[in-house]
Structures are given as C-alpha cells and as structure tokens.
Amino acid sequence: MARNKYDIDEALDAPFNARQFRRMLGYVRPYAGRVAATFALTVGANALALLGPLLLKSAIDTMIPAGNLGGLALLALAYAGTVAVSAVAMRFRMRFMVRVGQGIIHDVRLDMFRHLQDLPFSYFDSRPHGKILVRLVNYVNAISDLLSNGIVNMLADLTSLLIILAYLLAVDPGLALYALAGVPFLVAGLLALKGAQRRAQQQLSRRLSNLNAYTHESIEGVRVTQAFVREDVNEGVFLTLNRAYRRDWMRAAMLSISMWPYIDAVSNSTVALLYAAGALWLRPEVTVGMLVAFVGYVWRFWAPINNLSAFYSSMLSAAAYIERIFEFLDEPIVIDDRPGAADLPRIRGEVAFDHVSFRYEEGAPVLEDLSFSVAPGETVALVGPTGAGKTTIVSLLSRFYDVQEGAVRVDGVDVRDVRMDSLRRQMGIMLQEPFLFPGTLLENIRYGRLDATDEECIAAARAVRADEFIRRKPKGYATEVHERGAGLSAGERQLVSFARVLLADPRILVLDEATSSIDTRTEKALQEGLRALLAGRTSFVIAHRLSTVRNADRILYVDGGGVRESGTHDELLAFGGAYRSLYDSQFERLGPGATDAAEGRGGPARLDAEGVAP
C-alpha cells in the first residue's frame, strides 16, 4: 500500500498549558451572570442535601430512643424537603447550563469561522481541508460541556467538599482525620496518570484529524477514485487510519476510566478504616448516630472527589482540543488591511505591476522583476506555458497573495494601502474551477450582487448565453443546484459563474480559463454577448485556447518569471517568437494549411466557424 500523508500530523508535545484554559475561559465571561446564578443555586441545593446525615444522626440518637414519633416525622419531612429542593434546583441548573454551553459553542465557532474567511490562500494550500473542518466542528463540540457544566460542577463539588469537611470537623475532629486518610493516595494516583492521559488525548486528537481529513478527501475525489478503480486501495488506507483511531481511543478511554476503580478502592478503604476506628475508639460522646452520620458524609465526600477526577480527565482531554483550536485561531492573517488603510474610491481601471517578485516557497521564484501597465478599459490576455505565473499575476492583483518585492498599483495606488473589501468589490473574478453553492440557479447568479433584481440576474445570464440552457431546465431559474454544481455540466457551471461575475458590474474583470469548458460555438456567441459589457472595463483574460484571446487589445506572453513578448495577436504572429510557436502548435495535428485557414486564407474544412481547430 502506498504511504499515506494522513498518517502523519504535527505533534503537540508541549506540557499542559494553563494559560490556554484561562484564554478559553474568556468565552465564559459574557455568561458570567448565568453561571454565577447557577453556581449559587447549586451550592444552596447541595448544602441542603448535605443536611441528610445530620438529620439521620438526630433520628438515631434522639428521636428513636425517646420514642418521639412526631419529631421523627418532622425529620422525615425535612429530609424529603431537602431532596425535593435539590431535584428542582438540578432541573433549573441543567436548563441554564445548556443555554450557556450552546452560547459558548456559538461564540467559539463564530470566531473560528470569521478567522477562517480571513486566512490567506496559502493556509488552505498547505493542509487538507478535512483537518480544518474537524477543528471547526468536532473540537468545539468536545470542549463545550467542559466550559459550561464542567466548570459549574467543579466549583459546586469543591464547595460541597468544604461543606462536608466543615460538618465532619463540627461533629468530631478526631474521626475527621480518619475520613481524610485516603486523600494523599488519591492525589498520588492523579499525579501518576496525568502525563499519560494528556499524551493519549493529544494522540487521539491527531488520529481524529487524520481520519476526518482522509474522509473529506475521499468524498471530494470519489469520481476519480471510481474512474481509476482505487476503491480497494482507498479502503485499505481508511482501514489503517480507522484502526489507529480505535486503538488510541481505547488507550485514552482505559486511562480515563482507570481512576474510577482506584478512587472506589480508596473510598471503601477509608470507610472500612472509619468503622474500625469507631469500633476501637467508641467513647461515650461517639454515638451510633454520630458514626452513621460520619459514614454518610464520607460517602458524600468521595462522590465529589469522583466528579472532580472525571473533570480532571475531561480537562486533560479538552487540553488537546483547545491546543488545536488556538493553534488555528493564532494562525496569522498575513493578508490584511494595513493600519489606517483607506477605502479605494471608484476606479478607472489603470493597473501597473512595478518590479514585482513573488514566490510561493523560498528558493522557487514564480515572478521576478515583473513590470507592465494596463490602461483603463484595456483587455489584456495572459498566455504562456503551464506554471509560468499567469494565475499568480491576477491573484496578486486581487491580493489573494502579497508581493515579496515591488508593488501592484490600481489607479496609481498600491493595493496594500487600501481596504481589501473596497478593492475586491470593484473586481469580478472567475477562477479556473467555477464553484456553485447549493440553492437555485437564480440564487447562484445573484451571489454576485445580493440586491440585484430577478430581471437583472436574467439579463446577465442572457448576456453570457446561460439563459438558453437554464430555460431548458424543467424549473428554469428555480432549478436546484446540488453541492459544487453537481448535475450541471462543466460548461453550464462556467456560464452560471460568468453571469454571476458580470452581475457584479466590476471595473476590473479577471477571467482565468473562463471558457475552457465551453464549446467553440457557444464561446463565439459568448464573445459577442460580452463585447459590449467589456467596453470600459479593464480585463485580464487567461486562456490556453488562443481563439479566446486573439481579439484582446494586447497579449502578454508570460514565461520564466516575466513578460517575454507583448503585442496584438497579429503583431506577435509576425514577430515569430514564442507566441507564434504556441499558436502553430495548436494546428500541427491538422497538417499544412491549418494555420492559413485560421488566418482566413483558406484551408481544411475541418476548422469550425471561428477558424479554430475543434
């Protein structure tokens, strides 16, 4: 089986970080009032419930020996009252804390989603999207209960311990020492296990991230998987990841639950020690009722100890998730508005690349000392071999990436000196892979300008020749689009995306292989429909099909990190350089005379109506 990159994830071997928990507690602060009210309610209810052993002591030592049935009935009624109050308080506590927990989930996930949308393209280029998704969904869910119920329960249990300890000391300080004899053993056990538990939870979070990432990739690439008959191989990879997750989950679970039998053994040993002490050291003042009350309080003493142990295990588990969440939130926004950046006013569309150099990775330059300018309203085509940097050029113009050297200017203003939203609102960008959202075709077109009317959306679709295929659909513009445009052909998705871009009425238009999936007949009609719309707009057209760019005002041949040739279609053909070679290569398979046919000088009948090889 081929080695799978998802078997490896960055390790988080830093020690337990209390600062991260304090930072996470900041999300609880807006709900401090509800948390405080719930805490007070819980403490009050626990204090009443802890009266039970004292009431039992009074019944055994006083009421029963005296035959006071009325007093015994009152004690029974008081005991029932404490149970009822505790039950009602528990109901309200759960209701309050569910709201608090959901509020915390809402706030954390909202901050993460906002941060997600501000991260640069380079962040998404360098990691599987499934690993991002698992942080946004699974990890936030995993910590929600800890930040709501966990914190309140911890404070309530600590308070209960103090109340029980006060009761024990008030009844008999000597017996209280026996009741607390098991605490040092408990602390030693917790300290012995905490490191192993933390490492196990970190490893489990990595396994979950890997499993989620591969599942996401498999869903996205299911067509390729089936086309290349990779089902068995992919199943093997998934089986390996799934087994690793199950193994580490079992290990983390065993470490987590190992504290329960240990605490149970310590608590039972303490009770046995207390009974032995009571039997050997039964003074007149140590009554049977007192001993029974002591045992009752000891059992209640270990219940919050058990809860605190579970909270501690949950905290260690959550620590791994919190590390991942803040690792994501601390990812720097390298493409951001500079302090004091102003809004870019309505632009004319002049664009200038001034000695621009750019690289995605150190030591691998994509653009070097690139300089050219584009006049307002000019249509410039970028051609050249794959990987030459054509898409990079328009990405720098849109500030999807920032230049390392030089500057990109619009109307003489460095694009880094203006607010990004004011720049991008005046640009229409259609990338190589058109993306459609779940919804109707009309809603997908309106995404370009949310306040557009139906008539304006339809007019944009008509201009790019999308109206024809849309009206052939059974529901027309109300046709539902599935995720990523499933159910539409690649050409149909491109036409809808084209209408969306044009509806935005941009001052600068970027078409990155925008017609690559459109047949030549539709492309010709599309070019005719766009001619009037492109008038007055600065346009950048990237295409490998040279028929798409032959009518551009200027063609830039990009290669080797810069512009190697510049001119009109006819000028570059006459120059006889790289563009001419690229042009001729598209007609080699048609034999002699194909280029002449494309230039309108006759030739084989196999050329289409545009004079372009089909």
Secondary structure, 3 states (H helix, E strand, C coil): CCCCHHHCCCCCCCCCCHHHHHHHHCCCHHHHHHHHHHHHHHHHHHHHHCCHHHHHHHHHHHHHHHCCHHHHHHHHHHHHHHHHHHHHHHHHHHHHHHHHHHHHHHHHHHHHHHHHHHCCHHHHHCCCHHHHHHHHHHHHHHHHHHHHHHHHHHHHHHHHHHHHHHHHHHHCHHHHHHHCCCHHHHHHHHHHHHHHHHHHHHHHHHHHHHHHHHHHHHHHCHHHHHHCCCHHHHHHHHHHHHHHHHHHHHHHHHHHHCHHHHHHHHHHHHHHHHHHHHHHCCCCCCCHHHHHHHHHHHHHHHHHHHHHHHHHHHHHHHHHHHHHHHHHHCCCCCCCCCCCCECCCCCCCCEEEEEEEEEEECCEEEEEEEEEEECCCCEEEEECCCCCCHHHHHHHHCCCCCCCEEEEEECCEEHHHECHHHHHCCEEEECCCCCCCCEEHHHHHHCCCCCCCHHHHHHHHHHCCCHHHHHHCCCHHHCEECHHHCCCCHHHHHHHHHHHHHHCCCCEEEEECCCCCCCHHHHHHHHHHHHHHHCCCEEEEECCCHHHCCCCCEEEEEECCEEEEEECHHHHHHHCCHHHHHHHHCCHHHCCCHHHHHCCCCCCCCCCCCCCCC
